[in-house]
Amino acid sequence: MLGAVAGDIIGSMFEFHPVQNKTFELFSQESSFTDDTVLTVAIASALMTDGDYLSAVVDWAKRYPHAGYGARFLLWLHADDHRPYGSFGNGSAMRVSPIGFAFDTVNEVLAEATRSAAITHDHPEGIKGAQATALAILLARTTHDKETVRREISARFGYDLSRPLDFIRPGYSFDETCQSSVPEAITAFLESIDYEDAVRNAVSLGGDADTLACIAGGIAEAFYGPIPQAIRAQVLSRLEPDLRDVTIAFERLSRNSFGLVSSDSSARADG
């Protein structure tokens, strides 16, 4: 999960000032967490308590109302009745990484990714983006085989993961849909040599940089292991105390046992 948060913070200063190279500085004074981090923490918080994704997302988003949410999400957040709004935006994928770490079977990961997405992003593409991201994390941390990740995600979701980044990059631009950002973020991981390289790959596409790096970063952490200490320190220093506390607590649980949550969805780790 910390890998996703780090990707968000690193990518934050390039969301509206895109770069198409990998030589950028990882952190600057402008590097900060966005809605990607807030909602990732919300999902982790739900997993460590009562499993109520909707309540957690509403609670955490209202704690940080200016984190950069989309217009439709804000309308949903402040509505009296929190009904899903048929989105296929990449918000469902950017927040799902804790699920890939918390569950140990494909069926559990797919079911919980669906639950976490459907509170807002109940369009089939929104569900698919969340499922693909969470499953890529599960496969990355359990198989440690990139070709298995590529093959399984391509076969199950129909994403084209055969295009190299050098082919994607020249024609790529800002796109907030799952179908045009999740495959690219997964490819950024697949072409990487380590955690930092995965994030640099994602940002270098010149698109929705914080979310691309958030998705790629979560998968890269699952594959390569704990993120480099220097990056970790920079990230934690940029989090508010409550965001940092949940992130560290989830990291501790994940390190001790990736089976954070029972196959019985009513049985939750209490932290």
Buried (B, 14 or more C-beta within 10 A) or exposed (E): BBBBBBBBBBBBBBBEEBBEEBEBEBBEEEBBBBBBBBBBBBBBBBBBBEBBBBBBBBEBBEBBEEBBBBEBBEEBBEEEEBEBBEBBBBBBBBBBBBBBBBBBEBEBBBBBBBBBBBBBBBBEBBBBBBBBBBBBBBBBBBEEEBEEBBEBBBEBBEBEBEEEBEEBBEEBEBBBBBBBBBBBBBBBBBBBEBBBBBBBBBBBBBBBBBBBBBBBBBBBBBBBEBBEEEBBEBBBEBBEEEBBBBBEBBBEBBEEEBBBBEEEEEEBBEB
